[in-house]
C-alpha cells in the first residue's frame, strides 16, 4: 500500500514502565491488548484501566479482557459515549500514567486528540491499528465529520455532497479530507466502490 | 504620483483586468519551453524597477479590490484565518515586516511612525489611521496577523520551526489553490504536502525543507509556482469548490481569451526575528489569455508548456477539462519560432 505521508504511523502495543496504564480499544483492538498481556509483568493489570468499545465484534472479547483482572474495566457503546469518561480520567491522572490505543483509525485518532488536549505528549502514546480501515471523513465544504466511511466516493452525512475521500489525513481533526467529487459537473455520478474495509 | 488602484471584482461579474503596464510586469514563470517540478528557489532580493520584484513586498493596482474580496471571504468563512495559540508573537513579527516594507516601498500610500512601542500606521488606500501598542493585542481590532493581512495582498502562511521541521501553525488563506488551512493547520511540511503527486518521489520536499529551515533573518528567498483559473476568481478554495467547479466546463474556443487565466504564485520566505518562525507570503497574479498572447514570446512558450505538460500534473492542477481547448486556441499564437531562454518578454 502506498504510504500516505500525512497519516500517522501505527505500531505494536508493548507494556511500558509506568505507575498506571490506560488501555483503550475498539472492536478487534481488544486482541492487541490481549497480545500485550502475554508480555506484561504479573502486576501490570493491577494498575490498569481498560476502556473497550466492542462495535462490530459483539461479545467476542469481553470475557478475555475481564480475565486480565484490570483495576477498572469499562465498556461503552460508542467513542462519543466514552469521551467524557476519558476526559475525566485524563484530567485526574497522576504522573506516570501510560496510554495505549488500539483498534480503528477513528478510535486512535479521537482518543489521541483527547489525550493531547489533556497535555500528554503524543510521542509517549502507544498505538496499534487492528480491524476495520473505515475512515472518518471531514467534508471540506460544510466541515461536518462522517464516521465509518467504507466507500469511494462517500456521501457527506451532513450536507449530502458526494465526496472524494482523499489520501490526506489531519491529526487535529482525526479525519481524512473529503472534497466534492462532481463539482465540475454535478450530473456525473461516479460508481461507488467499497474500498476501506 | 503613486499607484492608480483599480475598482474591480473577482466574483459575480468578474470585472478584473490588467492595465498594459501591469501585463508587462507579470511574473511569467517559465524560463524554457517546458515545465517540471524543481526546487526553483532563489534569493529574494529587490529587483528591476517596474517588476514585481522591485520591492520585497509588492503592492499593485489590484490592491484595494483584492482587500475588499478578502473581507467578503472572511465574512462568509472566518476559518480561513487561524492562528494556534503559540503563534501570536510571530503575528507581531509579520505585522512589523509588512508595515515596514510597505511604508518603505510606497511612502505615498503607507506611513509607519514608531515611538518606542507606540506605533501609528496610516494606510491611505484603505482609509486606515490606527495607533496601537506593539505587542499588546488589546490595542488592535484583530490579532496582529489578521490585522495586517487584511491589508496585504496575497495569502500568508506562518510556519513554526521546531524538531527540524516546519509546522503550518497560522495563516490567512483566502485565495488558495486546492488546499484548506482549516484542514492542514498544525501539520508539518511533509504532511501538508502529502497530496502533491510525483514531487515526494523526486526528493523535492526533503531538499526544500533543508533549504527553508536554513533561511536566515534578512536573507529572504522566493520561488514561482503556477496553475490556471477559469474566470479571475481569487477564492478558488476547496471549501467553495462545489460552487466554482463548474466554471471549468464553461470554456469554449470563443471565450478562452477572456475567461482563462494563468495564475502565478510568487512564494517568498522570510525568517521572523522574535519568534524564529518563517513567514510564507503566497502572492497571486492573474493574467488573461488575451493579455498573455500580447507578448509574442509568452504566447509561443505557454502553448508549448501546456501542450507537453505530463497528464498527472495537469490532473493535479485541475486543468484536464479545458486543457485541449486552450492548447488549440494558443496554437494560433505559436508559429514554431524558437524562443529566447529566460523569463523576460524578449
Interface residues (C-beta under 8 A of the other chain):
Chain A: X4 X5 X6 X7 X138 X140 X141 X143 X161 X166 X167 X168 X169 X170 X171 X172 X173 X177 X179 X180 X183 X184 X185 X186
Chain B: X79 X180 X182 X183 X184 X185 X186 X187 X190 X191 X192 X193 X194 X195 X200 X238 X239 X240 X241 X242 X244 X245 X246 X248 X249 X321
